Amino acid sequence: MTPTKAYEALVILKTAGTEQDLARHGAQLEELIKRVGGRMVASQNMGRRKLAFRISRQTEGYYYLVRFQAPADHVAELERLLRLNEVVVRFMVLSADDVSTTQPVATTAAVAS
């Protein structure tokens, strides 16, 4: 069996639809992760936010933060499925190792002083 790693994904969804539609899309994200052999750890709906710039005629998006574990060689398939999903505006999948080693800008600036 392939060893699993911890990952964190930030997914921005289109704002069209009702609250029920958005809940269904969030559940579909979790299903995609399970389909590629992953296991959900946590998910958080971060709500509707304004985008920094217009993406595919969208000025706002619903942000979902998803933490999961999956085999490293299956993450590419998850990214492919997210690219094909018409509801997904943008996404970013990071290894939990990358997330935990980053430091806030304020901490880095204080160390440099």
Secondary structure, DSSP 8 states (H G I E B T S, - for coil): ---EEEEEEEEEE---S-HHHHHHHHHHHHHHHHHTT-EEEEEEEEEEEEEEEEETTEEEEEEEEEEEEEEGGGHHHHHHHHHH-TTEEEEEEEEHHHHHH---HHHHHHHH-
